Amino acid sequence: MLRLRLLPAIILTVVLGLAASLALTAAPPQAKPAAEVDPHKAFGSKSAPITMEVFSDFQCPACRTLYMTIWRQLLRRL
């Protein structure tokens, strides 16, 4: 009698375990091709493995700090 009550829980556990293992072993999604970007607004290699798009506000103090510290260093290295 106890076995019959536990059977749905056991089946559910097995099914969820199989689904989780299939989800973890599935092939990763393919990267989307980069969108066309105005060449005057972009820098770096078009075939770079990483694409970064930055949205900033010229009046934002944090955006100003980012530009003054990080972006200047990045642009010097190009």
GIRAFEN-V352927 format. One record per residue. N is the residue number from 1. RES is the residue in one letter. PHI is phi in whole degrees, -180 to 180 (999 if undefined). BURIAL is b if it has 9 or more other ideal C-beta (glycine too) atoms within 8 Angstrom, else e. D_CENTER is the distance of its C-alpha to the mean C-alpha in Angstrom with 1 decimal. Layout:
N:RES:PHI:BURIAL:D_CENTER / N:RES:PHI:BURIAL:D_CENTER
This chain:
1:M:999:e:49.0 / 2:L:-64:e:46.2 / 3:R:-62:e:44.6 / 4:L:-68:e:44.4 / 5:R:-74:e:42.7 / 6:L:-84:e:40.1 / 7:L:-58:e:39.5 / 8:P:-61:e:37.0 / 9:A:-67:e:34.9 / 10:I:-68:e:35.0 / 11:I:-62:e:34.0 / 12:L:-61:e:31.1 / 13:T:-64:e:29.9 / 14:V:-66:e:30.2 / 15:V:-64:e:28.4 / 16:L:-65:e:25.5 / 17:G:-65:e:25.4 / 18:L:-66:e:25.4 / 19:A:-63:e:22.7 / 20:A:-66:e:20.4 / 21:S:-68:e:21.4 / 22:L:-67:e:20.8 / 23:A:-66:e:17.3 / 24:L:-76:e:16.5 / 25:T:-98:e:18.2 / 26:A:-67:e:17.0 / 27:A:-65:e:15.5 / 28:P:-67:e:11.7 / 29:P:-64:e:10.9 / 30:Q:-72:e:11.9 / 31:A:-69:e:10.0 / 32:K:-77:e:11.4 / 33:P:-66:e:14.1 / 34:A:-65:e:13.8 / 35:A:-72:e:15.9 / 36:E:-66:e:19.3 / 37:V:-124:e:19.7 / 38:D:-60:e:23.1 / 39:P:-62:e:24.1 / 40:H:-80:e:25.7 / 41:K:-110:e:22.4 / 42:A:-128:e:20.4 / 43:F:-148:e:21.0 / 44:G:99:e:20.2 / 45:S:-80:e:20.0 / 46:K:-69:e:18.8 / 47:S:-99:e:17.9 / 48:A:-64:e:15.7 / 49:P:-71:e:12.8 / 50:I:-125:e:10.6 / 51:T:-118:e:11.0 / 52:M:-124:e:11.1 / 53:E:-117:e:12.7 / 54:V:-116:e:14.8 / 55:F:-113:e:16.8 / 56:S:-141:e:19.8 / 57:D:-119:e:23.2 / 58:F:-66:e:26.2 / 59:Q:-98:e:28.0 / 60:C:-82:e:25.4 / 61:P:-62:e:26.5 / 62:A:-68:e:23.1 / 63:C:-65:b:22.0 / 64:R:-63:b:25.3 / 65:T:-63:e:24.8 / 66:L:-59:b:21.4 / 67:Y:-64:b:23.1 / 68:M:-67:e:26.2 / 69:T:-101:e:24.6 / 70:I:-80:e:21.3 / 71:W:-63:b:21.5 / 72:R:-62:b:25.1 / 73:Q:-66:e:24.4 / 74:L:-64:e:21.6 / 75:L:-67:e:24.0 / 76:R:-67:e:26.8 / 77:R:-80:e:25.2 / 78:L:-81:e:24.7
